[in-house]
Amino acid sequence: MRDTTMMRARWAGRAGGPGKGFRARRAVPEPVATSAEELSAWFAGSLPDDWFTAPVAVRFDRDEILVTGELAAPTLGKGDPSEVAESARIDAFRESSRDERIGIALRAEERFERKVSWAATCGGTTARFTTASVPAMTRLGFEQRATLDTLIDAGVARSRSEALAWCVRLVAEHETEWIGELREALTHVEKVRARRPGKPA
């Protein structure tokens, strides 16, 4: 009886007891609003003209901005493996541009409140570097946890977080067309929202 009374007392002391629930966690602030057009324009004005052969491709979410530039393909002789040459050119660009990319990234991160990551494409080779790995908290039911644990037991993943990331990659690989349609629809929605009239005073 004493243990039950103590448990009730502790429960009641948590942010007003069970009737009011636990104390709410501090909300994560939203980053500043932006758009693909604004980001593309900012990076076009910030990057040296001789880095890439075309305007950079910019993708972003609430945590990260991914900037992908296209490098000139190397001139090869007969029989030279293109993959080796393309990878070497990407590596050379990564090293030679490191200091300047860091400066650009710091300015972008201060302005847009997101981490900046880079990628480069050369011919048929693409490599990403300094990409962010962002934790994503979620609540899972018994059967969902059992699925992740099965992947762990089978050696597919080493932890639930790794198993969940594996599931996300699998969906992205097999539902690429559907996810692309969703992104296109959301882009259209954002453009419509941007045209909404201002609120009356």
C-alpha positions as CSV (number, residue, x, y, z in Angstrom):
1,M,0.0,0.0,0.0
2,R,2.8,2.4,0.9
3,D,4.5,1.8,-2.5
4,T,1.3,2.5,-4.3
5,T,0.8,5.7,-2.4
6,M,4.3,6.9,-3.2
7,M,3.9,6.1,-6.9
8,R,0.6,8.1,-7.0
9,A,2.3,11.0,-5.3
10,R,5.2,11.0,-7.8
11,W,2.8,10.7,-10.7
12,A,0.7,13.7,-9.3
13,G,3.9,15.8,-9.1
14,R,4.7,15.5,-12.8
15,A,3.3,18.6,-14.4
16,G,0.0,18.5,-12.7
17,G,-0.5,14.7,-12.6
18,P,-2.1,12.4,-15.1
19,G,-5.0,14.7,-15.7
20,K,-2.7,17.3,-17.3
21,G,-0.2,14.9,-18.7
22,F,3.6,15.2,-18.6
23,R,5.4,18.5,-19.0
24,A,5.6,19.2,-22.7
25,R,9.1,19.0,-24.3
26,R,10.5,22.2,-25.6
27,A,9.5,22.5,-29.2
28,V,12.2,22.6,-31.8
29,P,12.2,26.0,-33.6
30,E,11.4,26.0,-37.3
31,P,14.2,27.3,-39.6
32,V,13.6,30.4,-41.6
33,A,11.3,29.9,-44.6
34,T,12.9,29.6,-47.9
35,S,12.4,28.1,-51.4
36,A,14.3,26.2,-54.0
37,E,14.4,29.3,-56.2
38,E,15.8,31.5,-53.4
39,L,18.5,28.9,-52.6
40,S,19.4,28.4,-56.2
41,A,19.8,32.1,-56.7
42,W,21.9,32.6,-53.5
43,F,24.3,29.8,-54.4
44,A,24.5,31.0,-58.0
45,G,25.7,34.4,-56.7
46,S,28.0,32.9,-54.0
47,L,29.8,30.1,-56.0
48,P,32.8,30.8,-58.2
49,D,31.8,30.7,-61.9
50,D,34.6,28.3,-62.8
51,W,33.6,25.5,-60.4
52,F,30.9,23.8,-62.3
53,T,29.7,23.5,-65.9
54,A,26.0,24.2,-65.2
55,P,23.9,25.8,-62.4
56,V,24.0,23.8,-59.2
57,A,21.1,21.6,-58.2
58,V,19.8,22.5,-54.8
59,R,17.6,20.3,-52.6
60,F,16.6,21.1,-49.0
61,D,14.5,20.1,-46.0
62,R,14.2,21.6,-42.5
63,D,17.6,20.3,-41.5
64,E,19.9,20.3,-44.5
65,I,20.7,22.0,-47.9
66,L,22.3,19.7,-50.4
67,V,24.2,21.4,-53.2
68,T,25.2,19.3,-56.2
69,G,27.5,20.7,-59.0
70,E,28.5,19.2,-62.3
71,L,32.2,19.0,-63.1
72,A,33.8,18.9,-66.5
73,A,34.5,15.3,-67.6
74,P,38.2,14.4,-68.0
75,T,39.7,13.7,-71.4
76,L,40.5,10.0,-71.6
77,G,42.6,7.8,-73.9
78,K,41.4,4.6,-75.4
79,G,40.9,1.9,-72.7
80,D,41.2,4.3,-69.8
81,P,38.5,3.5,-67.1
82,S,36.2,6.5,-66.9
83,E,35.0,5.7,-63.4
84,V,38.6,6.1,-62.0
85,A,39.1,9.4,-63.8
86,E,35.7,10.8,-62.8
87,S,36.2,9.8,-59.1
88,A,39.7,11.3,-59.2
89,R,38.4,14.6,-60.5
90,I,35.7,14.8,-57.8
91,D,38.3,14.1,-55.2
92,A,40.5,16.8,-56.6
93,F,37.7,19.3,-56.6
94,R,36.8,18.4,-53.0
95,E,40.3,19.0,-51.8
96,S,41.0,22.1,-53.8
97,S,37.7,23.8,-52.9
98,R,37.5,22.8,-49.2
99,D,38.4,26.1,-47.6
100,E,36.2,28.2,-49.9
101,R,33.3,25.7,-49.6
102,I,33.5,26.0,-45.8
103,G,33.2,29.8,-46.0
104,I,30.2,29.6,-48.3
105,A,28.6,27.0,-46.1
106,L,29.0,29.0,-43.0
107,R,27.4,32.0,-44.6
108,A,24.5,29.9,-45.9
109,E,24.0,28.2,-42.6
110,E,23.8,31.5,-40.8
111,R,21.3,32.9,-43.3
112,F,19.1,29.8,-43.9
113,E,19.5,28.0,-40.5
114,R,20.3,24.7,-42.1
115,K,23.5,22.6,-42.5
116,V,25.0,22.8,-46.0
117,S,26.2,19.6,-47.6
118,W,27.9,19.1,-51.0
119,A,27.9,16.7,-53.8
120,A,29.6,16.6,-57.2
121,T,28.8,14.8,-60.5
122,C,31.3,14.0,-63.2
123,G,30.2,12.0,-66.2
124,G,28.4,9.0,-64.7
125,T,29.9,9.3,-61.2
126,T,28.3,11.2,-58.3
127,A,29.8,11.5,-54.8
128,R,28.4,13.2,-51.7
129,F,30.5,14.7,-49.0
130,T,29.9,16.4,-45.6
131,T,26.3,15.2,-45.6
132,A,24.3,15.5,-42.5
133,S,23.0,12.5,-40.5
134,V,19.9,13.8,-38.6
135,P,18.2,11.8,-35.9
136,A,14.4,11.3,-36.3
137,M,12.4,10.4,-33.2
138,T,9.3,8.3,-33.7
139,R,6.9,6.1,-31.7
140,L,6.4,2.5,-32.8
141,G,3.8,-0.1,-31.9
142,F,4.6,-3.7,-31.0
143,E,4.4,-5.1,-34.5
144,Q,6.5,-2.3,-35.9
145,R,9.2,-2.8,-33.3
146,A,9.1,-6.5,-34.0
147,T,9.8,-5.8,-37.7
148,L,12.9,-3.8,-36.7
149,D,14.0,-6.5,-34.3
150,T,13.7,-9.2,-37.0
151,L,16.0,-7.2,-39.2
152,I,18.5,-7.0,-36.3
153,D,18.2,-10.7,-35.6
154,A,18.8,-11.5,-39.3
155,G,21.9,-9.4,-39.4
156,V,20.5,-6.8,-41.8
157,A,21.0,-4.0,-39.2
158,R,22.8,-3.6,-36.0
159,S,20.3,-1.5,-34.2
160,R,16.7,-0.3,-34.4
161,S,17.8,3.1,-35.7
162,E,19.8,1.4,-38.5
163,A,17.0,-0.9,-39.3
164,L,14.6,2.0,-39.6
165,A,17.0,3.8,-41.9
166,W,17.2,0.6,-44.0
167,C,13.4,0.5,-44.3
168,V,13.3,4.2,-45.4
169,R,16.0,3.4,-48.1
170,L,14.0,0.4,-49.3
171,V,10.8,2.5,-49.7
172,A,12.8,5.2,-51.6
173,E,14.2,2.6,-54.0
174,H,11.0,0.8,-54.8
175,E,8.5,3.7,-54.6
176,T,10.6,6.3,-56.4
177,E,7.9,7.3,-58.9
178,W,5.2,7.6,-56.2
179,I,7.4,9.7,-53.9
180,G,8.4,11.9,-56.9
181,E,4.7,12.6,-57.6
182,L,4.2,13.5,-54.0
183,R,7.1,16.0,-54.1
184,E,5.8,17.5,-57.3
185,A,2.4,17.9,-55.8
186,L,3.8,19.5,-52.6
187,T,5.9,21.9,-54.7
188,H,2.7,23.0,-56.5
189,V,1.0,23.5,-53.1
190,E,3.9,25.7,-51.9
191,K,3.7,27.9,-55.0
192,V,-0.1,28.3,-54.5
193,R,0.5,29.3,-50.9
194,A,3.1,31.8,-51.8
195,R,0.5,33.6,-54.0
196,R,-2.1,33.9,-51.3
197,P,-3.3,37.4,-50.5
198,G,-2.1,39.1,-47.4
199,K,-4.3,39.0,-44.3
200,P,-6.6,42.0,-43.8
201,A,-5.4,44.5,-41.2
